[in-house]
Amino acid sequence: MDYSELSDKAAENMRLALPLMKKHGVPMTPDNYAVWYEHVSGANAELSEKLQAMLTDNPILTESQCTGVYEQFFNVEKELVQVVEMRQELARLLKEVISFVYSTVAQTDRSNNHLAELLTRINRDMSPQEVHEVVEQILDETRQAMSNGEQLTERLNTAVAEVQTLKKELDQSKREAKTDTLTGLANRKAFDELVTKVTQDADNSGLDVCILFCDLDIFKEVNDKHGHLVGDQVLKVVSNTLKDSVKGRDLVARYGGEEFSIILLNTSLQNAKILADNIRKEIASKRIQRKDTRESLGQITMSFGVARYVPTEGVESFMQRADRALYMSKRKGRNCVSEAPPPII
Ligand SMILES: Nc1nc2c(ncn2[C@@H]2O[C@H](COP(=O)(O)OP(=O)(O)OP(=O)(O)O)[C@@H](O)[C@H]2O)c(=O)[nH]1
C-alpha cells in the first residue's frame, strides 16, 4: 500500500498512533485515540511526558490510566456541545475504519490460506485441465486480494481526509472557546490556564512573571450616557491599545466586563510598573469619539494593579494580590498604578 500521497501529517499521525496503542494495550476508543494522536503529533509536550512516565513504570497501560490521561488533558472540552458532536463523529469514523481494517485483514487471512491450499494441490501428476483450474483459482484469489487492498487504501484516504476536517473544526472551536467574542482577546479561561501554568513553571525556574489587572474607571457613566453599543466601542479601542502595548510572548485577556488582565513573562516588577504606567498614559491621552455623532466621550481612564509572582506562593495568592493592588488604585482616586503587597507565606 502506498501512503506517500496521503495528505501529510494526519496520515502520518494515524499510522503512528494505532500501532503504539496496540503495543501498550490501549483500547481503541475515540477518547484514547485522541490522546495518542495528540501524543504522536508532538503538539502537547506535557501529555507526552505523562505517557512516557506511565510507560516507564509499566509498558502496558491499565484502563484507568488511559481514562486518567484523557480526563486530565481533554475533559474540559466535554462542556462544549460542538466538541462532543465532533467526538461522536470521530468515534463513528474510527469504529468504521477499524472494522473495515479488521474485515480486510480477515479476508486477507482467508485468501492466504486458500492460496496456500491451492499451491499444495499443484503436483507433477496433474492433467493440463487440472493445472488450468488451479491457476484460474489462484488468479481469482489474487485479483480479489488486490481489490481488497485497493478498497482499504481508498477507505483510509477518505478517513484521513475526514479526520483532517474534524481536527480543523476542533482547533477552531478550541480557539473560540478561549477567545472573547467582543474584543477578540483571550478570555478569562485562557488567562486562568496560562497563569496557572506559568506560575507552576516559575516555582521551578524562578523566572520573573508579572500580572497586570486593569479596570476602566467609572465606565458605568459611559454606558449610562451613551448606551451599551458605544461602551462596547470603547472596550474594543482599549483592547487594541493593550494588545499593541505588549510583546508577542505576553498574554492580554478580557477578564470580565470592563476588567482586563495581562501576563508578562520574563519581566521584572519595576518594568511591569513602567509598562502599566505607559499604558495608563496612552489610554488617558486618547480622545475617543462616538462613531455615529462624532461626539467626544471625554477622557477615558484605567486603574492598574501590578504583582510579581513569588515562587511557591501559588496562583491564587498571586491573583488576589494583583486584585488588591487594583482596588488600592481605585481607592487612591483611579487613573493610577499600584504595586501589590507582598504575599503572606
Ligand atoms: N458596553 C459594555 N459595558 C459593559 C460590558 N461589561 C460590563 N460593562 C459595564 O461596565 C460597568 C461597570 O460598572 P462598575 O462595576 O460600577 O464600575 P465602574 O463604573 O467602571 O466604576 P469603577 O470600576 O469603580 O471605576 C457597568 O455599567 C457594566 O454594564 C460590556 O461588555 N459592554
The ligand as an SDF file (V2000), in Angstrom:
LIG
                    3D

 32 34  0  0  0  0  0  0  0  0999 V2000
  -20.7970   48.3240   26.9990 N   0  0  0  0  0  0  0  0  0  0  0  0
  -20.4470   47.3410   27.8260 C   0  0  0  0  0  0  0  0  0  0  0  0
  -20.4180   47.5820   29.1390 N   0  0  0  0  0  0  0  0  0  0  0  0
  -20.0590   46.6070   29.9600 C   0  0  0  0  0  0  0  0  0  0  0  0
  -19.6960   45.3390   29.4920 C   0  0  0  0  0  0  0  0  0  0  0  0
  -19.3650   44.5700   30.5570 N   0  0  0  0  0  0  0  0  0  0  0  0
  -19.5200   45.3340   31.6580 C   0  0  0  0  0  0  0  0  0  0  0  0
  -19.9400   46.5730   31.3190 N   0  0  0  0  0  0  0  0  0  0  0  0
  -20.2900   47.7090   32.1430 C   0  0  0  0  0  0  0  0  0  0  0  0
  -19.2180   48.1560   32.9390 O   0  0  0  0  0  0  0  0  0  0  0  0
  -19.7840   48.9100   34.0190 C   0  0  0  0  0  0  0  0  0  0  0  0
  -19.0250   48.5980   35.2710 C   0  0  0  0  0  0  0  0  0  0  0  0
  -19.5680   49.3700   36.2720 O   0  0  0  0  0  0  0  0  0  0  0  0
  -18.9690   49.3560   37.7260 P   0  0  0  0  0  0  0  0  0  0  0  0
  -18.6360   47.9740   38.1710 O   0  0  0  0  0  0  0  0  0  0  0  0
  -19.9450   50.1290   38.6030 O   0  0  0  0  0  0  0  0  0  0  0  0
  -17.6120   50.1080   37.6330 O   0  0  0  0  0  0  0  0  0  0  0  0
  -17.2450   51.5000   37.0380 P   0  0  0  0  0  0  0  0  0  0  0  0
  -18.4570   52.3180   36.6980 O   0  0  0  0  0  0  0  0  0  0  0  0
  -16.2960   51.2860   35.9240 O   0  0  0  0  0  0  0  0  0  0  0  0
  -16.5260   52.1870   38.2540 O   0  0  0  0  0  0  0  0  0  0  0  0
  -15.1190   51.8310   38.9120 P   0  0  0  0  0  0  0  0  0  0  0  0
  -14.6920   50.4720   38.4380 O   0  0  0  0  0  0  0  0  0  0  0  0
  -15.3590   51.8780   40.3700 O   0  0  0  0  0  0  0  0  0  0  0  0
  -14.1860   52.8790   38.4500 O   0  0  0  0  0  0  0  0  0  0  0  0
  -21.2670   48.5660   34.1000 C   0  0  0  0  0  0  0  0  0  0  0  0
  -22.0230   49.6440   33.6100 O   0  0  0  0  0  0  0  0  0  0  0  0
  -21.3880   47.3780   33.1460 C   0  0  0  0  0  0  0  0  0  0  0  0
  -22.6510   47.3230   32.4990 O   0  0  0  0  0  0  0  0  0  0  0  0
  -19.7400   45.1070   28.0970 C   0  0  0  0  0  0  0  0  0  0  0  0
  -19.4540   44.0180   27.5620 O   0  0  0  0  0  0  0  0  0  0  0  0
  -20.1180   46.1430   27.2980 N   0  0  0  0  0  0  0  0  0  0  0  0
  1  2  1  0
  2  3  2  0
  2 32  1  0
  3  4  1  0
  4  5  2  0
  4  8  1  0
  5  6  1  0
  5 30  1  0
  6  7  2  0
  7  8  1  0
  8  9  1  0
  9 10  1  0
  9 28  1  0
 10 11  1  0
 11 12  1  0
 11 26  1  0
 12 13  1  0
 13 14  1  0
 14 15  2  0
 14 16  1  0
 14 17  1  0
 17 18  1  0
 18 19  2  0
 18 20  1  0
 18 21  1  0
 21 22  1  0
 22 23  2  0
 22 24  1  0
 22 25  1  0
 26 27  1  0
 26 28  1  0
 28 29  1  0
 30 31  2  0
 30 32  1  0
M  END
$$$$
